[in-house]
Amino acid sequence: MGEVKVPVDAYYGAQTQRSIDNFKIAQDINRMQKKLLQLLNT
């Protein structure tokens, strides 16, 4: 599949990054992730 760059501070890996790059619906993952973390930390 080739190399893929994942942000250093990401809570996900290469497969998720490929999804973000290739599918418009996955582009909200960063916003969703922060909200999910807030809910888990309450």
PDB file of N, CA, C, O and CB in Angstrom:
ATOM      1  N   MET A   1       0.801  -1.186   0.000  1.00  0.00           N
ATOM      2  CA  MET A   1       0.000   0.000   0.000  1.00  0.00           C
ATOM      3  C   MET A   1       0.850   1.260   0.000  1.00  0.00           C
ATOM      4  O   MET A   1       0.363   2.323  -0.382  1.00  0.00           O
ATOM      5  CB  MET A   1      -0.915  -0.007   1.176  1.00  0.00           C
ATOM      6  N   GLY A   2       2.071   1.173   0.405  1.00  0.00           N
ATOM      7  CA  GLY A   2       2.938   2.339   0.438  1.00  0.00           C
ATOM      8  C   GLY A   2       2.939   3.018   1.794  1.00  0.00           C
ATOM      9  O   GLY A   2       2.185   2.659   2.698  1.00  0.00           O
ATOM     10  N   GLU A   3       3.806   4.009   1.906  1.00  0.00           N
ATOM     11  CA  GLU A   3       3.928   4.748   3.159  1.00  0.00           C
ATOM     12  C   GLU A   3       2.801   5.754   3.307  1.00  0.00           C
ATOM     13  O   GLU A   3       2.267   6.269   2.325  1.00  0.00           O
ATOM     14  CB  GLU A   3       5.276   5.457   3.233  1.00  0.00           C
ATOM     15  N   VAL A   4       2.454   6.020   4.556  1.00  0.00           N
ATOM     16  CA  VAL A   4       1.462   7.041   4.862  1.00  0.00           C
ATOM     17  C   VAL A   4       1.949   7.800   6.092  1.00  0.00           C
ATOM     18  O   VAL A   4       2.440   7.198   7.047  1.00  0.00           O
ATOM     19  CB  VAL A   4       0.039   6.412   5.099  1.00  0.00           C
ATOM     20  N   LYS A   5       1.811   9.117   6.063  1.00  0.00           N
ATOM     21  CA  LYS A   5       2.248   9.936   7.196  1.00  0.00           C
ATOM     22  C   LYS A   5       1.084  10.128   8.159  1.00  0.00           C
ATOM     23  O   LYS A   5      -0.003  10.558   7.773  1.00  0.00           O
ATOM     24  CB  LYS A   5       2.795  11.311   6.715  1.00  0.00           C
ATOM     25  N   VAL A   6       1.340   9.799   9.418  1.00  0.00           N
ATOM     26  CA  VAL A   6       0.352   9.952  10.490  1.00  0.00           C
ATOM     27  C   VAL A   6       0.875  11.023  11.439  1.00  0.00           C
ATOM     28  O   VAL A   6       2.036  10.968  11.844  1.00  0.00           O
ATOM     29  CB  VAL A   6       0.092   8.586  11.250  1.00  0.00           C
ATOM     30  N   PRO A   7       0.042  11.999  11.804  1.00  0.00           N
ATOM     31  CA  PRO A   7       0.509  13.032  12.744  1.00  0.00           C
ATOM     32  C   PRO A   7       1.036  12.410  14.029  1.00  0.00           C
ATOM     33  O   PRO A   7       0.501  11.418  14.524  1.00  0.00           O
ATOM     34  CB  PRO A   7      -0.626  14.015  13.071  1.00  0.00           C
ATOM     35  N   VAL A   8       2.075  13.000  14.547  1.00  0.00           N
ATOM     36  CA  VAL A   8       2.732  12.483  15.755  1.00  0.00           C
ATOM     37  C   VAL A   8       1.795  12.457  16.954  1.00  0.00           C
ATOM     38  O   VAL A   8       1.924  11.587  17.816  1.00  0.00           O
ATOM     39  CB  VAL A   8       3.955  13.323  16.086  1.00  0.00           C
ATOM     40  N   ASP A   9       0.859  13.388  17.024  1.00  0.00           N
ATOM     41  CA  ASP A   9      -0.039  13.463  18.174  1.00  0.00           C
ATOM     42  C   ASP A   9      -1.370  12.746  17.942  1.00  0.00           C
ATOM     43  O   ASP A   9      -2.308  12.918  18.720  1.00  0.00           O
ATOM     44  CB  ASP A   9      -0.301  14.906  18.519  1.00  0.00           C
ATOM     45  N   ALA A  10      -1.455  11.957  16.898  1.00  0.00           N
ATOM     46  CA  ALA A  10      -2.695  11.252  16.564  1.00  0.00           C
ATOM     47  C   ALA A  10      -2.906  10.053  17.487  1.00  0.00           C
ATOM     48  O   ALA A  10      -1.954   9.408  17.927  1.00  0.00           O
ATOM     49  CB  ALA A  10      -2.672  10.792  15.096  1.00  0.00           C
ATOM     50  N   TYR A  11      -4.176   9.773  17.765  1.00  0.00           N
ATOM     51  CA  TYR A  11      -4.536   8.601  18.569  1.00  0.00           C
ATOM     52  C   TYR A  11      -4.936   7.438  17.670  1.00  0.00           C
ATOM     53  O   TYR A  11      -5.636   6.523  18.106  1.00  0.00           O
ATOM     54  CB  TYR A  11      -5.685   8.941  19.542  1.00  0.00           C
ATOM     55  N   TYR A  12      -4.499   7.471  16.429  1.00  0.00           N
ATOM     56  CA  TYR A  12      -4.848   6.433  15.456  1.00  0.00           C
ATOM     57  C   TYR A  12      -3.620   6.106  14.624  1.00  0.00           C
ATOM     58  O   TYR A  12      -2.594   6.781  14.712  1.00  0.00           O
ATOM     59  CB  TYR A  12      -6.029   6.886  14.544  1.00  0.00           C
ATOM     60  N   GLY A  13      -3.739   5.068  13.819  1.00  0.00           N
ATOM     61  CA  GLY A  13      -2.608   4.602  13.027  1.00  0.00           C
ATOM     62  C   GLY A  13      -2.775   4.799  11.535  1.00  0.00           C
ATOM     63  O   GLY A  13      -3.613   5.580  11.084  1.00  0.00           O
ATOM     64  N   ALA A  14      -1.968   4.085  10.780  1.00  0.00           N
ATOM     65  CA  ALA A  14      -1.890   4.249   9.334  1.00  0.00           C
ATOM     66  C   ALA A  14      -3.203   3.933   8.619  1.00  0.00           C
ATOM     67  O   ALA A  14      -3.577   4.640   7.684  1.00  0.00           O
ATOM     68  CB  ALA A  14      -0.801   3.374   8.788  1.00  0.00           C
ATOM     69  N   GLN A  15      -3.904   2.889   9.043  1.00  0.00           N
ATOM     70  CA  GLN A  15      -5.148   2.531   8.362  1.00  0.00           C
ATOM     71  C   GLN A  15      -6.196   3.632   8.508  1.00  0.00           C
ATOM     72  O   GLN A  15      -6.911   3.943   7.556  1.00  0.00           O
ATOM     73  CB  GLN A  15      -5.695   1.210   8.913  1.00  0.00           C
ATOM     74  N   THR A  16      -6.284   4.211   9.683  1.00  0.00           N
ATOM     75  CA  THR A  16      -7.230   5.312   9.886  1.00  0.00           C
ATOM     76  C   THR A  16      -6.819   6.518   9.065  1.00  0.00           C
ATOM     77  O   THR A  16      -7.676   7.193   8.495  1.00  0.00           O
ATOM     78  CB  THR A  16      -7.321   5.688  11.374  1.00  0.00           C
ATOM     79  N   GLN A  17      -5.527   6.806   8.991  1.00  0.00           N
ATOM     80  CA  GLN A  17      -5.059   7.932   8.189  1.00  0.00           C
ATOM     81  C   GLN A  17      -5.400   7.721   6.716  1.00  0.00           C
ATOM     82  O   GLN A  17      -5.792   8.666   6.031  1.00  0.00           O
ATOM     83  CB  GLN A  17      -3.543   8.124   8.362  1.00  0.00           C
ATOM     84  N   ARG A  18      -5.258   6.513   6.232  1.00  0.00           N
ATOM     85  CA  ARG A  18      -5.637   6.219   4.842  1.00  0.00           C
ATOM     86  C   ARG A  18      -7.128   6.489   4.635  1.00  0.00           C
ATOM     87  O   ARG A  18      -7.525   7.030   3.603  1.00  0.00           O
ATOM     88  CB  ARG A  18      -5.302   4.744   4.481  1.00  0.00           C
ATOM     89  N   SER A  19      -7.933   6.122   5.595  1.00  0.00           N
ATOM     90  CA  SER A  19      -9.373   6.360   5.508  1.00  0.00           C
ATOM     91  C   SER A  19      -9.668   7.859   5.481  1.00  0.00           C
ATOM     92  O   SER A  19     -10.490   8.313   4.685  1.00  0.00           O
ATOM     93  CB  SER A  19     -10.103   5.693   6.690  1.00  0.00           C
ATOM     94  N   ILE A  20      -9.012   8.619   6.334  1.00  0.00           N
ATOM     95  CA  ILE A  20      -9.186  10.073   6.358  1.00  0.00           C
ATOM     96  C   ILE A  20      -8.807  10.669   5.004  1.00  0.00           C
ATOM     97  O   ILE A  20      -9.494  11.554   4.496  1.00  0.00           O
ATOM     98  CB  ILE A  20      -8.334  10.708   7.485  1.00  0.00           C
ATOM     99  N   ASP A  21      -7.720  10.184   4.428  1.00  0.00           N
ATOM    100  CA  ASP A  21      -7.251  10.707   3.146  1.00  0.00           C
ATOM    101  C   ASP A  21      -8.171  10.349   1.988  1.00  0.00           C
ATOM    102  O   ASP A  21      -8.278  11.111   1.028  1.00  0.00           O
ATOM    103  CB  ASP A  21      -5.865  10.194   2.860  1.00  0.00           C
ATOM    104  N   ASN A  22      -8.841   9.195   2.064  1.00  0.00           N
ATOM    105  CA  ASN A  22      -9.581   8.687   0.912  1.00  0.00           C
ATOM    106  C   ASN A  22     -11.098   8.794   0.988  1.00  0.00           C
ATOM    107  O   ASN A  22     -11.774   8.692  -0.035  1.00  0.00           O
ATOM    108  CB  ASN A  22      -9.231   7.288   0.711  1.00  0.00           C
ATOM    109  N   PHE A  23     -11.644   8.998   2.184  1.00  0.00           N
ATOM    110  CA  PHE A  23     -13.097   9.031   2.331  1.00  0.00           C
ATOM    111  C   PHE A  23     -13.513  10.295   3.072  1.00  0.00           C
ATOM    112  O   PHE A  23     -13.120  10.506   4.219  1.00  0.00           O
ATOM    113  CB  PHE A  23     -13.603   7.776   3.075  1.00  0.00           C
ATOM    114  N   LYS A  24     -14.304  11.130   2.419  1.00  0.00           N
ATOM    115  CA  LYS A  24     -14.712  12.406   2.984  1.00  0.00           C
ATOM    116  C   LYS A  24     -15.392  12.244   4.349  1.00  0.00           C
ATOM    117  O   LYS A  24     -15.195  13.078   5.233  1.00  0.00           O
ATOM    118  CB  LYS A  24     -15.646  13.118   2.023  1.00  0.00           C
ATOM    119  N   ILE A  25     -16.176  11.200   4.530  1.00  0.00           N
ATOM    120  CA  ILE A  25     -16.897  10.996   5.793  1.00  0.00           C
ATOM    121  C   ILE A  25     -15.943  10.840   6.977  1.00  0.00           C
ATOM    122  O   ILE A  25     -16.319  11.136   8.111  1.00  0.00           O
ATOM    123  CB  ILE A  25     -17.796   9.766   5.690  1.00  0.00           C
ATOM    124  N   ALA A  26     -14.734  10.385   6.734  1.00  0.00           N
ATOM    125  CA  ALA A  26     -13.773  10.142   7.817  1.00  0.00           C
ATOM    126  C   ALA A  26     -13.015  11.397   8.225  1.00  0.00           C
ATOM    127  O   ALA A  26     -12.226  11.345   9.169  1.00  0.00           O
ATOM    128  CB  ALA A  26     -12.788   9.075   7.401  1.00  0.00           C
ATOM    129  N   GLN A  27     -13.220  12.504   7.559  1.00  0.00           N
ATOM    130  CA  GLN A  27     -12.427  13.695   7.834  1.00  0.00           C
ATOM    131  C   GLN A  27     -12.803  14.388   9.136  1.00  0.00           C
ATOM    132  O   GLN A  27     -12.089  15.294   9.567  1.00  0.00           O
ATOM    133  CB  GLN A  27     -12.566  14.659   6.705  1.00  0.00           C
ATOM    134  N   ASP A  28     -13.884  13.997   9.768  1.00  0.00           N
ATOM    135  CA  ASP A  28     -14.271  14.577  11.048  1.00  0.00           C
ATOM    136  C   ASP A  28     -13.674  13.819  12.230  1.00  0.00           C
ATOM    137  O   ASP A  28     -14.056  14.070  13.373  1.00  0.00           O
ATOM    138  CB  ASP A  28     -15.777  14.604  11.166  1.00  0.00           C
ATOM    139  N   ILE A  29     -12.764  12.917  11.982  1.00  0.00           N
ATOM    140  CA  ILE A  29     -12.240  12.054  13.055  1.00  0.00           C
ATOM    141  C   ILE A  29     -11.537  12.854  14.146  1.00  0.00           C
ATOM    142  O   ILE A  29     -11.629  12.495  15.320  1.00  0.00           O
ATOM    143  CB  ILE A  29     -11.274  11.027  12.476  1.00  0.00           C
ATOM    144  N   ASN A  30     -10.843  13.924  13.790  1.00  0.00           N
ATOM    145  CA  ASN A  30     -10.141  14.699  14.818  1.00  0.00           C
ATOM    146  C   ASN A  30     -11.122  15.377  15.767  1.00  0.00           C
ATOM    147  O   ASN A  30     -10.894  15.393  16.976  1.00  0.00           O
ATOM    148  CB  ASN A  30      -9.235  15.748  14.168  1.00  0.00           C
ATOM    149  N   ARG A  31     -12.199  15.933  15.245  1.00  0.00           N
ATOM    150  CA  ARG A  31     -13.182  16.568  16.116  1.00  0.00           C
ATOM    151  C   ARG A  31     -13.908  15.522  16.949  1.00  0.00           C
ATOM    152  O   ARG A  31     -14.143  15.731  18.139  1.00  0.00           O
ATOM    153  CB  ARG A  31     -14.186  17.385  15.292  1.00  0.00           C
ATOM    154  N   MET A  32     -14.262  14.415  16.344  1.00  0.00           N
ATOM    155  CA  MET A  32     -14.958  13.362  17.059  1.00  0.00           C
ATOM    156  C   MET A  32     -14.070  12.815  18.188  1.00  0.00           C
ATOM    157  O   MET A  32     -14.553  12.559  19.291  1.00  0.00           O
ATOM    158  CB  MET A  32     -15.368  12.231  16.089  1.00  0.00           C
ATOM    159  N   GLN A  33     -12.817  12.646  17.916  1.00  0.00           N
ATOM    160  CA  GLN A  33     -11.889  12.076  18.887  1.00  0.00           C
ATOM    161  C   GLN A  33     -11.817  12.933  20.155  1.00  0.00           C
ATOM    162  O   GLN A  33     -11.857  12.391  21.260  1.00  0.00           O
ATOM    163  CB  GLN A  33     -10.496  11.934  18.267  1.00  0.00           C
ATOM    164  N   LYS A  34     -11.712  14.248  20.019  1.00  0.00           N
ATOM    165  CA  LYS A  34     -11.608  15.118  21.192  1.00  0.00           C
ATOM    166  C   LYS A  34     -12.874  15.032  22.048  1.00  0.00           C
ATOM    167  O   LYS A  34     -12.795  14.967  23.275  1.00  0.00           O
ATOM    168  CB  LYS A  34     -11.357  16.577  20.759  1.00  0.00           C
ATOM    169  N   LYS A  35     -14.021  15.031  21.407  1.00  0.00           N
ATOM    170  CA  LYS A  35     -15.281  14.938  22.139  1.00  0.00           C
ATOM    171  C   LYS A  35     -15.377  13.594  22.864  1.00  0.00           C
ATOM    172  O   LYS A  35     -15.796  13.537  24.020  1.00  0.00           O
ATOM    173  CB  LYS A  35     -16.479  15.120  21.182  1.00  0.00           C
ATOM    174  N   LEU A  36     -14.997  12.540  22.198  1.00  0.00           N
ATOM    175  CA  LEU A  36     -15.017  11.211  22.802  1.00  0.00           C
ATOM    176  C   LEU A  36     -14.106  11.169  24.024  1.00  0.00           C
ATOM    177  O   LEU A  36     -14.478  10.616  25.059  1.00  0.00           O
ATOM    178  CB  LEU A  36     -14.588  10.143  21.777  1.00  0.00           C
ATOM    179  N   LEU A  37     -12.923  11.747  23.909  1.00  0.00           N
ATOM    180  CA  LEU A  37     -11.998  11.772  25.045  1.00  0.00           C
ATOM    181  C   LEU A  37     -12.558  12.579  26.205  1.00  0.00           C
ATOM    182  O   LEU A  37     -12.383  12.206  27.365  1.00  0.00           O
ATOM    183  CB  LEU A  37     -10.652  12.344  24.620  1.00  0.00           C
ATOM    184  N   GLN A  38     -13.230  13.683  25.898  1.00  0.00           N
ATOM    185  CA  GLN A  38     -13.838  14.482  26.960  1.00  0.00           C
ATOM    186  C   GLN A  38     -14.904  13.678  27.691  1.00  0.00           C
ATOM    187  O   GLN A  38     -14.990  13.726  28.918  1.00  0.00           O
ATOM    188  CB  GLN A  38     -14.444  15.772  26.387  1.00  0.00           C
ATOM    189  N   LEU A  39     -15.715  12.941  26.941  1.00  0.00           N
ATOM    190  CA  LEU A  39     -16.764  12.132  27.561  1.00  0.00           C
ATOM    191  C   LEU A  39     -16.178  11.028  28.432  1.00  0.00           C
ATOM    192  O   LEU A  39     -16.713  10.718  29.497  1.00  0.00           O
ATOM    193  CB  LEU A  39     -17.664  11.526  26.491  1.00  0.00           C
ATOM    194  N   LEU A  40     -15.091  10.444  27.981  1.00  0.00           N
ATOM    195  CA  LEU A  40     -14.469   9.356  28.735  1.00  0.00           C
ATOM    196  C   LEU A  40     -13.772   9.852  30.007  1.00  0.00           C
ATOM    197  O   LEU A  40     -13.606   9.101  30.968  1.00  0.00           O
ATOM    198  CB  LEU A  40     -13.468   8.626  27.855  1.00  0.00           C
ATOM    199  N   ASN A  41     -13.371  11.114  29.999  1.00  0.00           N
ATOM    200  CA  ASN A  41     -12.641  11.666  31.148  1.00  0.00           C
ATOM    201  C   ASN A  41     -13.561  12.317  32.178  1.00  0.00           C
ATOM    202  O   ASN A  41     -13.075  12.894  33.151  1.00  0.00           O
ATOM    203  CB  ASN A  41     -11.624  12.680  30.671  1.00  0.00           C
ATOM    204  N   THR A  42     -14.868  12.239  31.987  1.00  0.00           N
ATOM    205  CA  THR A  42     -15.777  12.871  32.943  1.00  0.00           C
ATOM    206  C   THR A  42     -16.166  11.933  34.050  1.00  0.00           C
ATOM    207  O   THR A  42     -16.928  12.310  34.940  1.00  0.00           O
ATOM    208  CB  THR A  42     -17.012  13.369  32.248  1.00  0.00           C
TER     209      THR A  42
END
